[in-house]
Amino acid sequence: MRGNGNLRGFLGGIALAALAGVGFKPAAPALETVIASPEQLSGPKLDVYIDTYVTGYNTVTAQTDGDPCIAASGANICGRRDTIACPPLLPFGTTVEVRGNRYICHDRMASRFRDRFDINCDKDKRCPYIVAGWEMVKVLLE
């Protein structure tokens, strides 16, 4: 299934669209009040898996905007290896897992790459070549 990138992109887009509605709360309160037991409130957390293309980038001006140390969320990401650029449907602060490593969404992908994730490799020039490829990304919803 390595050669079917269009299908993977389409399915990744559907998964991201489904994520957009996960935290939806209606504007008006419900007419009926449902009282839940403590067992119902402490249910398992939902995790979402997305098969998508992952890339890596360095915090240098040539690969980012004018200030490579400041992410789209406003966080200083220089010297950090736990940050990732996520698609716009995921809010800042969302935790994702790629190959067993956890990353925090602090940055955004360029508008032409709306279905990818981009791992911050800081100044390591070899890292983008190591992390690039099709991966199963686990989105940890809390």
N, C-alpha and C positions, 0 to 999 in steps of 0.2 A: 504494500500500500504506500510505498515511499514515493511513487511517481505521480500520485493523484493529488497535486497541490490545490487545484481549484476546488475539489470536493472538501478537502480539509479546511480551506479558508471559508467556504460556505458554512460548514458545520460549526467552525469556530465563531463565526458571526452570529449564528443562531444561539449558541451557548451564551455569548456576551449579551445578546438581546434579552435572553431569559434572565440574566443577572440583573439587568436594569429594572426589572419588576419585582425583585426579591424583597426589597425594603419598602415597597409601596404601602402607604397608609392612607385610607380614605379621609377626605376632609371633614365629613360629617360623622358623628359617632353612630354606632350601630343602635338600632332600636331595642334590641334585646341585650340584656347584660348576662354574660356567661361567666360563671364562677368556675375557675379551674382549680383542680387539686394540685398540691405540690409535686405529685408525680408527673402530672402533665406539663408543668412549667419547666421541669428540669430535663427535658428531652434531649436527644443527641443533636449536636451541631451539624449543619448541612455543609458539605464540601462539594465543590464543583470542579470537574476536570475538563480542561480544554486542550485539545491536540492542536498546537500552533507552532509557528516558527519563532525561535528565540535567537536574538542577536546580542552582541555585546558592544559597549562603547566606552571610550576613555573620556575623562574629564579634562579635555583640552579644547581650546577655542575652535580648532578646525572641525571638530565633531559635534559641537554644541553651539549655543548662542554666544553673545559677547561675554557673559560671566559664567564660565563652566562649573563653578563651585556651588552656585545657587540653582536648586531644582525648581520645577514649576510650582511645587507646593510652598516654596520659600525656605526649605530646609537646606543647610549647608551639607553637601554630599562629598566634599573632597576628603580623602583619607578613609572613606567608608566603602565597604564591599558588600553591604547588606541592603542596598537600594536597587530598585528596578523601575524602568519606565513602563507604564501600563497603558492599555487602551483607555480612551476617555470614559467608557461606561463603568469602569471601576473607580470608586472614590479614593482620594489620597488617604494613606494609612492602612489600606487593605494589605493583608499579608498573603503572599503567594509562595508556593514551594516548587522549585525546579531542581530535579535530580537530587532530592533530599536536602537541599539548602533552602533556607527561608529568606525571603526578601520582603521589603516594605515598599509599597508604591509611593514614591515621592516625586516622580517625574512623569512626563507624558511623551508618547511617541509622536513623531511628525505626522501631520494629517494624512499623508499618503500611505502610512503604515498603520492603519487603524486596527488591524487584527494581530499585531505582533507584541512581543514583550522584549525589552532591551535591558540587559543586565549592566549595571555600572561596574566597570573594571578598574576604576580610578586611573592610575598611571601605567598599569601593566599592559604593555603593547602586545603581548602574546595572548592575553585572556580573550579578546573578542573572537579570535580564531578557534579557541578551545571550546567556548560556550555555544557557538553558533550551530544551529540545526533544529530539526523537528523534535519537539519534546512534548510530553504530557505535563501541563502546568496545573497544579492543584491550587485552587482559590479557596482560602480558608475564610469562611463567612462566620462572623461572630455576632 
